[in-house]
Amino acid sequence: MTSPDVVVVGAGARGASIAYYLARAGVRVTLIEKGFLASGTSGANVGLVNVSGKGPEHYTAFSLLSAGMYPKLVADLDAPVDYQRDGNMQVALTDAEAEQLAKQAARQSAVPGVTVELLDARRARELEPAMSPRVAAATYCAQDGNVDPMKLTLALGRAARRHGAEVLYHREVTGIRLAAGRVAAAVTAEGEIPTGAIVDAAGIFVPRVAQMVGVSVPLLPQRGQVYHLEPLPAVMQRPVAGLRQFRSGTVMVGTTNEFVGFDRTVTYEAGSRNLDRARRIFPALARARVLRAWAGLRPMPPDGQPIYTAVREVPGFYVAVGHSGITLAPITGQVFLDLITTGGTSLPIGPYGLDRFTAADHEWARQPVKGDARH
Ligand SMILES: Cc1cc2nc3c(=O)[nH]c(=O)nc-3n(C[C@H](O)[C@H](O)[C@H](O)COP(=O)(O)OP(=O)(O)OC[C@H]3O[C@@H](n4cnc5c(N)ncnc54)[C@H](O)[C@@H]3O)c2cc1C
């Protein structure tokens, strides 16, 4: 076994990005994945690089910083990841929804560098001509973009390896050995990997890995269901209301936000409800049949914000988890490179420590859930 400076647990967008940034900076890093690249939630999402729709303000600003790092990351990766920054729209089908959208647009536009425009029905249809006249109002945020999340994660993993990272698949971290209270080794069935630093980027399994060093990370899986439709001639110019059309013409219809434990079942009720709304927004979608459907599990802390921190109580142990791991992929790599190599970062991770959580937050995450795979 080698003795890397850093072991990263989990090869989703977060772990692969951290390994890439570290390896590029000359740090000896081993990325350990119990499946393969993108086999977790990073291979099961919609791939929006969204600044809008996040709150509170510091989280919108943090997402904006990450979105701004995308063009350089994509250029450096030099791999086809289908990234574009062509904005995102939300729509309202009723007056009540329009009122909500207006409030959200005003709140988010208060963040410097973010503009969420409120559009009337006529202007919305100028941007998206195939939109139904039933759409009462919409918002548009030019700072939003999108990427193919699977291709991004694969490209990050490959680039990490190109820069010297060791990438181990089908290898599970089953324990962490401490020496004098500090991280000393990652334990796997194949043996120990001595190291002074471990980044827990295990997605929905972050709490389980953190438990190995006695640290409680409040997090629950949140199910998101997606339908993927047959290819159609261009229906939409950009992602709209959780709908996304790919260059091939296929359309993703997202999604749900359900706390149902580790259950990845796709339900007909949720799928047909989302599809019905999608067809009310773009009637042309009624011509396409469902190709496939899946559900992914978002790693969701109680406040929906990231947990990006060095764990003070266990020197050498770091936690990288939360929702929106695709949007945050570039900033995640940079944050953990900074923390590990300099002991701090100028990036604004102040709000994302573990110390913000209350006893009630930890209790929330301990509730019994279906198919419990946490322990
Ligand atoms: C339907 C849906 C839509 C979404 N849409 C978006 C979106 O548009 N934009 C966006 O930014 N985010 C979106 N998300 C959220 C996003 O997918 C996640 O935040 C992100 O993929 C999480 O990445 P990760 O690297 O933290 O975790 P994961 O991708 O889950 O990676 C963790 C990896 O750790 C591995 N692992 C776990 N335990 C161990 C162990 N003990 N040893 C070794 N390996 C281990 C797992 O096998 C897994 O591969 C969406 C999520 C869903 C479900």
The ligand as an ORCA input file, in Angstrom:
! r2SCAN-3c Opt
* xyz 0 1
  C     -32.684     14.287     -8.834
  C     -31.528     15.143     -8.393
  C     -31.257     16.304     -9.081
  C     -30.172     17.101     -8.693
  N     -29.882     18.182     -9.464
  C     -28.783     18.916     -9.179
  C     -28.420     19.988    -10.004
  O     -29.088     20.263    -11.004
  N     -27.316     20.702     -9.678
  C     -26.549     20.389     -8.571
  O     -25.564     21.097     -8.299
  N     -26.874     19.355     -7.772
  C     -27.959     18.608     -8.058
  N     -28.273     17.542     -7.275
  C     -27.434     17.250     -6.110
  C     -26.131     16.593     -6.528
  O     -26.397     15.485     -7.354
  C     -25.351     16.155     -5.296
  O     -25.190     17.250     -4.411
  C     -23.943     15.686     -5.688
  O     -23.988     14.768     -6.753
  C     -23.284     15.046     -4.484
  O     -21.983     14.744     -4.851
  P     -21.014     14.059     -3.813
  O     -19.713     13.892     -4.503
  O     -21.065     14.816     -2.537
  O     -21.718     12.646     -3.502
  P     -21.871     11.347     -4.442
  O     -21.919     11.692     -5.881
  O     -23.004     10.549     -3.901
  O     -20.507     10.577     -4.216
  C     -20.194      9.934     -2.994
  C     -19.455      8.664     -3.326
  O     -18.934      8.096     -2.132
  C     -18.903      6.702     -2.288
  N     -18.765      6.103     -0.953
  C     -19.642      6.161      0.072
  N     -19.162      5.552      1.156
  C     -17.927      5.093      0.836
  C     -16.925      4.372      1.539
  N     -17.094      4.014      2.823
  N     -15.780      4.040      0.889
  C     -15.602      4.402     -0.419
  N     -16.516      5.086     -1.134
  C     -17.672      5.441     -0.517
  C     -20.226      6.409     -2.967
  O     -20.197      5.150     -3.633
  C     -20.347      7.589     -3.932
  O     -19.879      7.283     -5.235
  C     -29.363     16.731     -7.595
  C     -29.636     15.561     -6.915
  C     -30.708     14.752     -7.295
  C     -30.974     13.481     -6.572
*
